[in-house]
Amino acid sequence: MSHPSTPAGHAGAPRRDPLDGLNPAQRDAVLHVDGPALVLAGAGSGKTRVLTTRIARLVEHHGVDPSQILAVTFTNKAAGEMRERIARLLGYAPVGMWVGTFHAIGARMLRAHAHSVGRTPSFTIYDEDDTTGAIKRLLERHGVSPKDTSPKSVASAISDAKNQLVPASEYDGLAKDPFAKTVSLVFKDLEPAMRQANAVSFDDLLILPVQILRENAHVLEQYRKRFRYILVDEYQDTNRAQFEFVRLLGGESGNVMVVGDEDQSVYGWRGADIRNILDFTKTWPDAKVVRLEENYRSTPNVLELANVVIVENKERLGKTLRATRAPGERVSLVGALDDRDEADYVIEEISTRRATEHRLLRDFAILYRTNAQSRSLEEALRKRGFPYRLVGAVRFYDRREIRDLMAYLKLVANPADNEAFRRVVNVPKRGIGDTSVDMLAGIAERERVPLLEAARRPDVVSSLRPAARTALAEFIALVDRLRASAAEASVDELLRDLVAALKYGDHLKAEGPDWKDRELNVQSLIDGAAETVADEGGEVGLTPLDHFLQKATLVAGVDALDANADAVTLMTMHNAKGLEFPVVFITGLEDGLFPLARAYDEPAQLEEERRLFYVGITRAEEKLVLTHAEQRLRNGERMQSRPSGFLDGIPDGLVERRMTMKARSSGRAFLSDFGGGRRGGGRDAGSRWGGGRRERAWDDTDEQTSSWTDRAASRRPGAPVSFPAGGARRSTPATPDPSEESQDAAMLVPGARVRHRKFGAGTIAEISGAGRDAKVRIDFDDETIGRKTLVVAQANLEREWD
């Protein structure tokens, strides 16, 4: 084959055979050509190498045109790494191959066929806040107060239904309770509203392509002919919509190779269905099955523990990781007195190993089950002066100043984007208040036109005050000017023009003392825009601005992780998936925290929690330390804990058991259990809770109503904040696991209701900083008070009980 994109410098350059160094199982997977295949890839078994080498061989040895290959991953980082590896193997960058996340591939397909689902190729991708805002307005249209029915809960229920490919009409027939009936009302109106706004949600990027393929036989045939070979990474994390997308494109006997590990399926809360990988051979009965069991990441001691832990699960196809590295240190299991003692031990261990083993700080990762656990760890790190990076904190694109500027760009790209209009029409303040916007919205809804179009009409704005009319006209003129420039100007030029026109720096200075940090964020946004180059690749309707907005909207938190920064990494185990570190600490291994308390009542969830533990274990390359504490702070109260049931049955010789000095000197009763779970019934839910009476040391999270009440909460009026019955959960890619939200102060999340002793009740708009430096911006109900920025440590905020 001729490759016009082959760099001249590579002509005739000797390259190593990609098959060199592959183990027999890897080679078996790579040499597979036609027909479906399931590759069960254990942690650290070289699955990316298998995928990329197979693609390179398809192109180089079997003459497959790169444009006939579709490779799907779950993160932009993984997609970029795949492209780079394929280019290195081939000696050139193949043209026309589609490599990307499910959502990016879906967006690309959707732009090519936007009109068939009532959009134009310049549609806006709504993030979670945009979608929630649209739902809030639909609730109000139906006379439902957002204070009585949470828009986020409604969005979660709709998201769950969409990802299961349940249409609004079917959901309506299943709706029995009041909450579900309210969801049904909104669900039926949401798609027409999104069409009118020329917008799609994250979920729509999955379900609308499926709808296009189902309803347009010629389009399905077109893509089946184009994509002769389909490869899917992390298949265990797919939901129903993603499964159907792959099934439709692959056909009954298509060349579909999926790579995954059922033992690392940990996103059930987000809609992932482990049955997709467990039942792959039922969907494609002739599928070849290959097991990758040789692990190139971890030492034998780490892998032996991983095998011991995961074998307890029943929902698995079965494999055993085998080490290829030399023996290393034993796993350490450390009991601490409390969470502060635990944090001090971990940081002291990092300090010691840093000095004696000459390690860099980036060699260390501290993992935990819930985000709240980072607080004591951060305090201990700051005390030592160790820099750290907190994965899963407020994303760059979720910061208020960034959302403001991005909303302007969205409105420039898509004048029908009503959510963008609402966000920025009075940013910076120009005297266009909520009353004026609501009046515009009423007319726009009645006339079925976008807000921006309604605002252009003299008869519509004639009732506004002269100053408001002038301000609105200037706003429209700015959007129009930027829209005209967008055809020629680069995105960074547009942003510089926008920031100057808005005098946005002055706006930030006027808003508060943190303006310098926010100004740096704006500059970072401009720098990032300057680095963005549109991917030509034959994608329909993708201008540089469209490309930038799509990339920014679909970016994941882990994609921005700088592997070269010399800092200790703190993250939840969900965020750690796919990463690896020489030294890993897994903290908080206590019943009720990990696993979560409610998991003992749900076998499927207990197995998912155990898989999450397995994921955490297999992040460690050389040294693994497990820790638990006798006591932990919960809602301001010290509560007793017991070692996690996951530690039961671990052979004595497999781990090195220790106690911190404080734990040894305390003489507490729990230390008699420290040996690793000779407490009978650790895995039997009935005996575990004393014949059915659940006496737990920890409440579970605020994700949904518990069947029992937290001891601290039971002494105060009201009830814990909860999601409606039925398990409505958020499931967009930008949404973290609900059980990862703060346990010590679950109220401190955007959108939560809080009360201040002086200012009264309000809603959290934004959170910044951490630990003692944490601040919240609160929109107080009293309009004379408005929005205020408060230091959390000094504000004495209380949860606003319904």
N, C-alpha and C positions, 0 to 999 in steps of 0.2 A: 504494500500500500504506500502511496505517497502522502506525506504529511507536510503541507505547506507551512504549518506553524513551527516546524522543527528549527530550532536555532542553529545557525551555521556552525557555531563552535562545537556543537554536539555531533556533527557529521563524522561517522566512523569511529567515534570515541568508544572504547571497550566498556561494556557495562556488565556487571555481575548478573548471572542468571537469577531471577527473582525466586526460583524454587530452592536455591541453595540455602541451607540452614533451616528449612521447614521440617518440623517433625512429621511423622507419618499421618497423623490425623489432619494436621494443617494442609499437607500436600493433597490428601484425599479431597478436602473441601475445595481447594484451589483448582484442581484438575477437573472438577465437575463442570460440565458444559450445559447440556440441555436437560430440561425437566425441573420440577420443584425440588428444593433441598432445605432441610432444617439443620442449622449448625448450632449445637448447644455449646456455648462458649463460656467456660468457667471464668471467674475473675482472674485477670492477669494472664490469660491464655493466648494472647496475641490475635484477638479477633479483628482488629483494624488491619493488621498485616494480611490476614486471610482475605478480607474484603478487597483491599486495594490490589493485592497481587492477582486475585481472580479477575478483577476488572482489566488490569494491564494485560493479562494473558488473553482475555477475550478479544482485546483490540489487536495485540501484536501477533498472536499465534492463530487466531481463528478468524481474523479479518472482519471483526464486528466494527461497524461504524460507531464512533463514540456517541453520536446523536441517538443511537438506538439503546442506550443504557440509561436507566434511571436508578440513582442511588439515594436512599432516604435515611436521614439520621434524626436525632432528637435535639441537637444543639448546633448553633452556628459554628461554634468552635470545632466540633467534631467534623462538620461539613468542610470547613477550611482545611483542617488537617488531612482529610481524605483527598481533597483536590491536590494538595502539595505532594503527598506521597505518590499518587498516581503519576503526576508530572515527573517526579524523580525516577520512578520505575521505567517510564516510557522514554525519558530524555526530552520530553516536550510536553506542553500543556494541551491536552486534547480539546478540540473545539466541538461544541454542540451537546456535550453530555450534561444531563441535569443532575446536579448534586446539591442537596439542601435538606432542610427540615420539612416535616409534613406540612407545617403552616406556610413556609416559603414556597414549596412546590404547589400547594393549594392556591396561594395568592397568584402565582404565575399562571396556572391553568385558568383561574377565575378571570384574570384580566383578558385572557384570550377569548373568553366566552361570556363576558360580563352581561351582554345584552340579553342572553337567554335566561338570566335570573334578575332582570329588571335593574341593572346597574350600567354604568359606563366604565371604561377601563381606568378612569382616574378616581375610582372609589376610594374612600377613606377607610382605614382599618381602625375601628374603635378599640381602645384599650379598656381595661376593667372599669375605670372611673367614667369613661364616656358612656359605656353600656349601662352602668348603674344610673347615670344621670338621665339617660333616655327612659329607663324603666321607672324612675322616680316620677317623671312627668306623665307617663301613662297611668301610674297609680293615681295621681292627682286628677287626671281626666276622668277616672272612674269613681272619684269621690272617696278614695282610700287615702288616709293620712300616712305619709312615710314614717311618722312616729309610731303608728300602730302596727304597720307591716313594713319590715325592713326591706328597702330596695335591694340590698345586697343578698338577702335571703331569697328574694324572688329571682334575682339574677342567677343565683346558685341552682335553684330548682330548674330553671329554664335551661341552664348550661348542662346539667345532668341529663335532661330529656334530649337535648340536641345531640349530645355525644353518644347517646344510645339510639339515635336516629328515630326518636319518637316525635312525630309532627304535632303541631298545636291541636289539630282536630282529634287525634288519638288521645292526647293528654287530657283534653276536655272531657272525653268519655270516661277517663279513669279518675278524674278529680271528684273526691267524695267529701273531704273535710273542708272547712272554711278557708284555710290557707291555700290548699291546692286549687280551690275554685277561684281565689283571687289571682293566683299564678296563671290560671287558664285565661282569665280576662286579659291579662297583660300579654301573655304568650301569643294570643290571636292577633293582637294589634302591633306586636313588635316588628314582625317582618315588613308589613306595609310602611311602618315608620322608618325603618332602616332603608327601604327602597327609596322613599321620598328624600332621605338625606344622602342618598348615593353612598351608603356606608355598609360595612360588614363588621361583625364581631370576630374575635379569635375563633370561636366555635364555628362561625360561618365559613371560615377558611378551610374547615374540614368537611362540613356537611353540604355546602353548596357545590363543590366539585363532585361529590357523590351524587347529588341531585342531577347535575348536568350529565354525568355518565349514565345514570339510570334512565333519564328521560330523552336522551338524544342518541339513538343507536349509531348514527353515522359518526358522532364525535367519539363514542366508545371504540368503534372499529378503527378510527383514525389513530387513537392513542395506543391501542393494542398493536397495530402494525408498526407504529414508531418505536415503542419501547419493547424490544424483543427480549431484553434482559432487565429484570427488576431485582434490586438488592435492598434489603431493609435491615438496618442496625437497631439494636435495643428493642427487638420485637416484643419482648415481655411487657413493655410499657404501653403497647397500643390499646386504644379503646375500640368500641364497636364501629365508630365512623372510620377510623384508620384501617381497621380490619377490612371493612367493606370496600374502601378505596383500593387496597392492595388486591383483594379478591376480584374486583371488577376488572382492573387492569391486567391481572395475571391470567384470567380465564380459568377453565377447568384443568388444563394441563400445561399452564404457562411456565416460563423459565423464571420462577420466583425463588430466590434464595433469601431466607430470613436468618438472621443471626441474633441470638439472645440467650439469656440465662434466667430460667424460671426462679432460681434461688435469689435473684436480685430484682424481683418484681415488687416494688415498694410504693407504687402510686395508685393503689386502689381507691384512695380518697379522692383522686383526681379523675376517676373514671376508667383507669387502666384495668383490663380484664385478663387475668392470668390464664383464663381458658383459651385465649387466642393462641398461645404458644403450646399449652398442654394438648390442645386438640388440632394442632396443625396437620397432622397426618390423617385426620378425619376429613378435613377440607381438601387436602391433596393426598389421597391414599398412596400414590406412587412415589411419594417424596423420599429422597435419600436423607438419612439421618447420620450426622457426624458429631461425635463428642470431642471437644477440646478440653482435656483435663490436665495437661502439663502447664503449671503456673510458673511464669518467669519473673514474677514481682516479689513474692514474699518468701521468707525463710520457712523451713519445715515446721518449726514450732507454731508459727502463726497459722499455717495451713491446717495443721492437725487440730487446732482449736476450732477453726472455721468448719471443718468436716464434722467434728463432734457436735457442734451447735446445730447445724442445718439438718442433720440426719433425723432430728426429731419431727421435722415437717412431713406431712403426708402428701400435700399437693405439690409433687415434683416428679420429674421424669428420671432423675437419678444420675449422679456423676460424683466422682471423688477427685478432688484436686491433688495433684502430685507435684512436689517441689522439684525445681531444677537447680536451686541454689544450695550453697553449703549451709550446714547447721548454724544457727545464730543463738541469740539470747532467748531464754525462756520468757513466756508472757508473764507479766507481773499483775497480780490482783491485790489492790491496796484498799484497805478500809480506813476512812477518815472520820473525825468526830462530827464535822458539819461541813456545809458548803464552803465556808471560808477556809477551813483547814484543808479541804480537798483542793481548793484553788492554790493555796500556798504550797502544798506538796507538789502539784503539777509544775508550777513555775520554778520551784527550787530544783526539781528534776531537770527541767530544761536548762537552767543555769549551770548545773553540774555537768551535764552532758555536753553543753556548749564549750565548757572549759576543757574537759578531759578528753573529749573526742573530736575537738576542733570542728564542730558542726556550725553551720549557719542557722539563723533563726528560721529561715524558710524551710528547713528540714523538719520542722515540728508542726503538727496539726492537732488541735484540741477539738474533739467532736462531742456533741451532746444531742439529746432528744428534742429539747424545746429551746427556743430562742432566749427565754428568760434566764437560762442557766449561764449565759455569757456574762451577766453582770458581775458576779464575784470574781470570775476569771479576768475580766477586763481590769477590775480594780487592782488585782494582784499584779498584772502585767504593768500597769501604769506605775505602781509602787516601785517596781524594779527598773522602770525606765525602758522596758522592752517595747519596741514598735510592734504593732499587730494589725492585721487586716480582718475585718469582720464581714464574712460573706453572708448575704441575706439581709443586710440592713437596707435602708431606703435606697432604692436604685437611683442611679444618676438621672434617668429619664422620668423619675417620679417626683423630683424636686420641683417646687412650685415655680421658680423662675424658668426652669427648662420646659415645664408643661405649658407655661404662658407662651413662650416663643414658638414651641412646637404647634400650639393651637393656631397661632397666626399662620404658620406655614401650611397647616392642614386646610385652613380656610382659603388660602391662596390657591392651593392645588385643587380644592373641591368646594366651590362656593355654596354647595347645598348642605355642607356640614353644620347643622344647627348647634351641636354641642360645642364645636370650636367657636362659633359666633357668640354663644352665651358666655363662654369663658373669657373672651378677650374684648368684647365690645366696650367694656368699661375698665380696661387695663392698658396703661395707667388710667386712673380715674378721670373721666371726662364729663361727668354729670349725667350719665345715662343709667338711671337706677333700675331696680328690679321691676318697679311698676311700669316703666316704659317698655322694658323687654317683654313683660307678660302681656301688655297690650299688643305689641307686635306679634307675639307668639299666637295669640288668639286669632288675629286676622290671617296670619300665615297658615294656621291649621284650617281655618274655614275656607281659604282660597286654595289650599293644597299647594303652597309655594314655599321655598326656603325662606328663612328669616332675613337673609341678606337681600333677597329679591323684594320682599315686603318692605324692607327699610328704604328701598330706592323710590317707592311710590309716594308722590307728594300728598295724595289724598289719605294715605295711611298715617304719615307722620305729622299731618297738619295740626293734630290735637296736642302735640308735644310742645313743651316750652321752647321758645326761640333758641336758647342756649343749647338745649338738648338736640334740636334739629341741626344746628350748626355742627355740633360735635359728631353727630351721626354721619353727616355728609362728609366730614373730614376723615372719619374712620373708613367709610366706603371708598373714598378717593385713594386712601393709602392701600387698601386691599387691591383695588383695581390696578394701581401703579405697579405694585409688586407682582401681580398676576401677569401683567404685560412684560415685566422684566424677566420673569421666570422662564420664558421661552428661550432666552439667550444667556442670561446670567447664571453663574454657578451658585450652588446653594450657600456657600460661605459668603459670597457677595450679597445675596439676598438677605442673609442674616445681619451682616454689617449695616446694610441699608436700613433694615427694620429697626435695629437697636438704636441707630442714630436718629431716625425719624420719631421714635417713641421717647427719646431722651431716657432710655431705660435705666442707664446708670444713675441718673438723678432719682428715678422712681425707687430703685433699690436702696439708695442712701436714706430716703425718707421713710422707708419701711422698718428700719431697725438696725441695731449695732452689728449684725452679722453680714452687712452689705458687701464687705470685701470678699468673703467666702463665696457669696452668691454671684458677685461679679466675675470671680475666677471660674465659676461653673459656666457662666455665659460664654466666657472666652474659650473654655474647653469645648463647648458645643460648636462654636465657630471653627475651631481647629479640627474637630472631628468631621465637620461638613466639608472642609477643604480636602480631607483625605479620602472622601467618598468618591468613587468612580462608578458610574452606572455600568452595570453588566449588560452589554449589548445582547448577546446570546439569543437574539430573535424574539425576545419577550415583547408582547404587544402592549403599547400604551405606557411603557415605563420610562418616563422622563427622569433626568437626574434628581429632581425634587421628589417624584414618586418613589424612586429607588431609596433615597435618603430616609424618607418617612417610613417606608416599609421596613427597612433595616433597623431603624431606631425602635419601631413599635414591636418588632419580633425579637429583639435582643433579650437574652436571658442573663440573669445575674452572674452565673458562673462564666459566661463568655468574656466578661470584662476582667477576670482574675489575672493579675500580672504574676506570671510564674517566676519572674526574676526579682521581684521585690523581696528584700531581706527582712521579713517580718513573720512572726508567728501567725498561723492561720487559725481562725476560730469559725466554726460553722456547724450547722445541724448535719446529721448523718444523711438526710435527704440531699442536701447540697453537696455533700462529699462524693456522691456517686459519680464514678468515672475518673476520680482523681487518685493520686497515690503520694505518699510521703514516707521518708525513711523512718520517722518516729511518730507514732500516733497514740494519743490518749483518748480513751472513751470514758467519759465521766457520767456520773449520775445513774449508775446501774442499780436502781432501787425499784422494788415493786410499787406500782402505781405511777411511776414516772417513766420507767423503761423496763418492761412493757407498761403502757398506759393501763390504768385500772380497768376500764371497760373491756379491754381485750380479753380478760379472763371469761367474759360472758359470751364472746363471739369467737369460735374456733378459727374462722377465716382471718379475723383481724389479728389474733394471737400469732398465727403463722406469718402474717405480713410483718408484724413487729419483730419476729425472730429473723425474718429475711433482712430486715433493716439492720439488726445486730450483725448479721453475717456480712452485709455490705461494709459496715464500719470496721469490722475485723480485717477484712481483705484490702483495706486501704493501706495497711502497714507493710512496709517493705522489710524492715530490719528489726524494729522493736515495737511491741504493743504493750500499753499499760492500761489496765481496767481499774476504775475507781468507783467507790460508792461511799455514802456518808450515813452516819447514824441519825442525824437530824438535818432538816432542810427548812429554810424559811419559806413559808407559804402564806400569802395574804397577811404579812406582818406577824405571823405566829410561827414559832419553832415547833415542828412536827416530827415525830419519830418515824424512822424509815427502817425497812428490812432489805437486805440484799436481794437483787433481782432473781426471779425464778429462773431466768436464763442461765444463772450461774450454777443451778442445781446439776449434779451429775457430772461436772467437769472433773476428770481424774486428777487425783492429788499430784501426780508427777508432772502434769501438763503445765501447771502454772506455779509461779513463785508467789506465795502468799505473804503479805506484809500488812502492818498497821502503822499509821503515822504515830508520832510521839504523843500527840494529844489523845488519840484514840486509845493507845496503850495505857495511858495514865488515867483515863476516865473510868475504866472498870465497868462500863455499861453492859447491860444484859445482852445487847445485840451481838457482842463479840463472841458469844458462845455459838452463834450461828455462822460465824465468819468463815468457818472451814469450807464452805462451798456447798451448803444446801443439803445437809443431812436432815432437813426438816421435812418429814414426810408430807406428801401431798402437794409438793411445789408445782406440779403440772396438772393436778386434778382440781378443777375449779371448785368442786363441792367441798373437798377436804381443805383446800387452800383457804377458804373463807369460813371455816368452822361450821360446816353443815348448812351453808347457805346464808348465814348472817355476815354481811360484808362489813368488816371493820378495817378500813384502809387508812394508811398513813397519809395518802395523797388523794386529793380530788383529781379527777381527770380534767381535761381542758374545758373551756367554755364553748366548745364547738356545738354541743347540742344538750338538751335537758337531760340531766342524769337521773337515775332511778333512786338515788339517795342524795342527801344534801351535805355539802361541805360543813365541817364543824364550825369554822370561823363564820361562814355565811349564815349559819342557822341562828346566830345570836343577833342578827340585825334584820330589820324589816325588809320585805321584798324577797326576791329570788335571784339566783345568779343569771347573768346575761346568757341567753341561749338562742340557738337556732330553732326554728319551728320543728315540730315532730315530723318525721318522715326523712330525716337525715339530709335536708337540703345542704349542699356543699358547693363552695366555689370551685371552679375547675378550669379557669383560663390559665395559659402558661405563666402569666405573671403573678399568679396567686400562690402563696406559700401554703404548705400543709396547714389546715386550721389547727391541728394539734401542736404546731410549732409556735403558735403565738404565745405571748408572755403569760406565764403562769403566776408570777408574783403580782403583776399589774396588768391583767388582761384588758383592762379598760383603756390602756394607753395605745390605741390603734386609731388611725384616721377613721372618722365616722362614728366613733364611740361617744356615748353621752356621759358627761361628767358634771360634777357640781363643785363650785368654789365657794368658800364660806362668805366671801364678800361680794362676788360678782354673780352668784347664782348658777343656774344650769346653762350648759352650752354643749357644742359639738366640736370634737377635735378635728381640726382641718389639716394639721401637718405636725410631724415630729422630726426633730433634728438633734444631733449630738448623741452622747451616750453617757451612762453613769451619772456622776454629779453634774456633768455639763449638759445633760439632756434638757431640751426645751420643747414646749408644745405651743402651737398656735391654736387658740380656741375661739370659735364664733359663738359668743354668748347670746342667749335668747333676748336679753334686754338690748334693744337697738341703740340705746344711749351709751351702752358700753362697747358694743360691736366686737371686733376681733382684737384679742390681746395675746402677746407672747409672754409665757410664764416659764420660770425655771422649775422643773418637776420637783427637785429636791426641796424647794421652798414653798411650793404652791399648796401642799396638803389637799390634793384633789381627792374627791370621793366619787365612787360610781353613782351615776344617776339611776336609781331603781325605778322601774316602771310600776 
